[in-house]
Amino acid sequence: MDRRLIANPLARPLYVMAKPAGSLCNLACTYCYYLEKKELYRDVASPQSQQMSDEVLERYVREYIGSQSTEEVVFTWHGGEALLRPLSFYQKAVRLQRKYAGGHRIINTLQTNGTLLNNEWCRFFKANHFLIGISLDGERTYHDALRRTPSDKPSFDRVMRGVRLLQRHGVDFNILAVVNALNADDPEGFYSFFKSIGCHYIQFAPIVERYHANGRLATVGEPDEESRLSSFSVSPEQWGDFLCGLFDVWVRDGVGEYFIQIFDATLANWMGVQPGVCTMAKYCGHAGVMEYNGDVYSCDHFVFPQYKLGNIRSSTLIEMMYSPRQQRFGRDKYDALPRQCRECPYLFACWGECPKNRFIKDEYGEPGLNYLCRGFYKFFDHVAPYMDYMRSQLEQEQPPAAIMDLLRCDPHHFDDK
């Protein structure tokens, strides 16, 4: 999430996102994959008591910093809704970070729906250099369709109030926008909206979720025929058209000014360097997640009992994240690819994307193809000549943004290439 980090393929720091309030949230977004996680701990705690203790917090901060081999240590606070913990919790976290820093440079990022932000929160974030991620699914109609309160009220106005507070206090922030079946057909409107509110750093995340008849989320290992795709999931065709349409407006006026994560990651892969997002990397497994009680799982999208690595009270983060089991999980991102992926000319551009979405069979009948494959292929095929040009610019130590001048002079320069 942190745009201030430059991916280094030789340095893959251990990365464990923290969930200080577990799955607790003040919204009830239709597509949320995390609200059901409260069921994992219903036998040991009520949902409201699922909050990180001071003991777990200190152990996490101390171990997390101590396990790093790089100068920078990135803490990511996530949820649920991370701001359901009081300001005092994060004040204590910062004090502990300073106590155990040991010469490391600490970076804090926090993902929030933005509805609970106020002046006090913003002053704290500014003073402590937090980077804030805001979940916002575009303009009012798109956002309010699926991001609503438990009493079914809209949340757009409250989120926008939070965005304006961050801007007023000069707090760095990014936008995380979920692309779903309802908003995927308007990429230009999406782009224009985020430009209009002054956001320059945007992550577009496709939503793909499957459910069993009992309402339980399906895991990647469960066959497609044993589950149903949610009505809000973006289709492969929509995803491909969305990315192509978004790219076509961005490449003409936004290169070097508006930073869209998937475009940055695609160019990184075109250059043969490690992208800044695990879904587009050849291997994963270095980015785990820790629940409020210290349980550590392989990945934020794999918080299921079979992917639990242990608990920080009884095992170290190094033991869990570098265990043979977790290393195999990370290698399988590439090793388990089906034949169609291995033969694909754009394998280098996505490496099969996130294993979470690999639940269909390929053209040879092999399992493990990404549900969004057709969309990604259409996107890569569309942007290939543009990426070739921007790669050439970078190799000559020239700015990729020169592509905009080229297109202004010759709008059809890349047509049919």
Helices and strands as residue ranges (DSSP letters): E 15-18, G 35-41, G 47-49, H 54-66, E 72-77, G 82-84, H 87-100, E 105-112, H 119-127, E 131-135, H 140-146, H 156-168, E 173-179, H 187-196, E 201-206, E 210-211, G 224-226, E 228-229, H 236-253, E 259-260, H 261-271, G 278-280, E 287-290, E 295-297, G 300-302, G 305-307, E 308-311, H 317-321, H 324-335, H 339-342, H 347-350, G 355-357, E 360-361, E 367-369, H 373-395, H 402-409
